[in-house]
Amino acid sequence: MKKRIFISVSALLILAVIFALCSALVEPKYTDLKQQEGRLIGEYYAEAGGHDVIFIGDCEVYESFVPAVMWEKYGISSYIRGSAQQLAWHSYYLLEETFKYETPKAVVFNVLALKYGDPQSEAYNRMTLDGMKWSDAKIKAIAASMTEDESFLDYVFPLLRYHSRITELTGDDFKYAFKDAPAVSHSGYLMQTDVVPMPEGDASGITLTDYTLPETSMEYLEKMRALCEKNGSELILIKAPTNSWRYWWYDEWDAQIIDYAEENGLAYYNFIPLCEEIGIDWSTDTYDAGLHLNVYGAEKLSDYFGDILAREHGITDRRSDSALSEAWQGRVDRYYEDKNLRESE
């Protein structure tokens, strides 16, 4: 009887090990250049703690702000918890998780995602949620984010979702099955050095039938505000610069955010009308024809906003902290090494 139990238990353990190995192999590693955004959320944990400013939001934060520049010029310790098409509920639960690791003086949220009131895409969900460590925040984030065709169990057991990748495995799937791939970001900033000018002519958005920001997204914005207040962090709202119909920011949306900020005593910075003052040149400072900033535009915006954070929001210069300065010097050096390498290619 004992022998039979031993054999049964051993068989179950072997099956469990095989299942875990296969899951680790088939789960996407996001090492392809076109999918590197999928690694951003997971990279946070190696640097978690000690930040005075946390940025949260979609591509308009992780491609618009450079923490290395804000440290170098203003001694601001910051990190960007950004991910592709990060929706309002993603941001809220990421923020809830972040407060378990640290309490920043300020949380900066980019408002573009407030235009979405429903889950949009499993692929983008995965780029945010797969990188999160398991916690109650991740469980709630999955529940809030799933599209109709998704299953919670697929997130718990990746093999159920990605079993078809067994025949498509690459060397990186084996190499990084049980260890992290080298970091692609610089404290959450994803560098782009290409220059693709914005086409000549005025960009404009398509006409909408309803300009009311969705109730669901605004409810999560309010939850973010309350969470920041509870933790003693200042919530700052921003709209990163863009000049493309694809990411058009309507005046009607802007007015709603202005009203919300005024009603709740929040600062709101729409950088779109400030591009000339910031020094952004859409012929040289974008890598994709005006949708996003490249590194040259992001450095200008980081300098501009770093001054605002220091001057208007009391984010102190921490370069006198020797331990923190040593850590940041390594990050700054790596940033410029990467930039120089990309520019020389």
Protein Blocks (a to p, Z undefined) as FASTA:
>chain_A
ZZmmmmmmmmmmmmmmmmmmmmmmmpcghlafklmmmmmmmmmmmmgghiabdceddfkl
mmmbcfklmmmmnopacdddddehiafklmmmmmmmmmmmoccfbdcddfklmmpcbdfb
fklmmmmmmmpccdfklmmmmmmmpcfkbcfklmmmmmlmmmmmmmmccfklmmmmmbcc
ddfbeghiacdfbdcdddedjddddddfbfcdcfklmmmmmmmmmmmmmnopacdddddd
dddfklcccfklmmmmmmmmmmnopacddfklmmmmnopafklmccegoiaccfklmmmm
mmmmmmmmmmmnopacfklpmklmmmmmmmmmmmmmmmmmmmmZZ
